[in-house]
Amino acid sequence: MNEVYQKLINCLDCVRKKTDFIPKAAIVLGSGLGDYAESIKIECEVPYGEIEGFPVSTVPGHAGKFIFGYIENVPVVCMKGRVHYYEGYPISDVVLPVRLMHLLGAEILFLTNAAGGVNTSFHAGDLMLIRDHISAFAPNPLIGPNIDELGTRFPDMSAVYDKDLQNVIRKAAKANHIYLQEGVYAQLTGPSYESPADIRMLRVLGCDAVGMSTVVEAIAANHMGMRICGISCISNLAAGMTANPLNHKEVQEAADMAAPNFKKLVTESVRGMF
């Protein structure tokens, strides 16, 4: 058996010994957005450290556990804290949690992140619907022997972010008077923030927001046939767009500012997806 797949199955067996909960949707909470977990009617929590072989997040603001429960009446599994490539894990470990949540039953993946605004019309605290992504700067998680049990060797990427799910999010934003930007997200590896020249390049390429996660997770989920949607919380304007240096504290502060709208939008969107 493929070594990466064997590790995934071992993690699945470990979680199943702790809970038989079957989610319909999987939610990944980005930097500073972990408080959303308080909105969930919790049935079970599984710390990453209790799953044998599972990568553990080392980033401030990432609690590091799966939360199983309900948003309204929808069964969900929520990642409170994700794993990043810059933490030193192989890319197969970075996408292991998303693959695991699919094997646990989730058919929809709702990705969230804190991102730097590249679009000059964006402001800190804005929420952006991800319409597409640029994957050229992060290692592709499908490199290596294909795991046939998960998906095809050459998956199509022409519609990664589900159009119907996007419309659900747009309707939820409109119904709740939440201003929603839209755009293209790019993942760079980090952990250093981008240079002003990086940001000028990304803008030329048609990028609206940039961060250090999400794209590789979307690629892995798309490979498995999951329906995917995503929201970026614009935590700051990217390098060179203001006179201020970038720091992680600013990311968390902007997430706190956006939290009420973020919580409302995610809850109403998930409700509308089922």
HELIX and SHEET records of a PDB file:
HELIX    1   1 GLU A    3  ARG A   16  1                                  14    
HELIX    2   2 GLY A   34  SER A   39  5                                   6    
HELIX    3   3 TYR A   48  GLU A   50  5                                   3    
HELIX    4   4 TYR A   85  GLU A   87  5                                   3    
HELIX    5   5 ILE A   91  VAL A   94  1                                   4    
HELIX    6   6 LEU A   96  LEU A  103  1                                   8    
HELIX    7   7 LYS A  163  ALA A  175  1                                  13    
HELIX    8   8 PRO A  196  VAL A  204  1                                   9    
HELIX    9   9 VAL A  215  HIS A  223  1                                   9    
HELIX   10  10 HIS A  248  GLY A  272  1                                  25    
SHEET    1   A 9 LYS A  41  PRO A  47  0                                        
SHEET    2   A 9 LYS A  65  ILE A  71 -1                                        
SHEET    3   A 9 VAL A  74  LYS A  80 -1                                        
SHEET    4   A 9 ALA A  25  LEU A  29  1                                        
SHEET    5   A 9 ILE A 108  GLY A 117  1                                        
SHEET    6   A 9 ALA A 209  GLY A 211 -1                                        
SHEET    7   A 9 LEU A 180  GLN A 187  1                                        
SHEET    8   A 9 LEU A 127  ILE A 134  1                                        
SHEET    9   A 9 ARG A 227  LEU A 237 -1                                        
END                                                                             
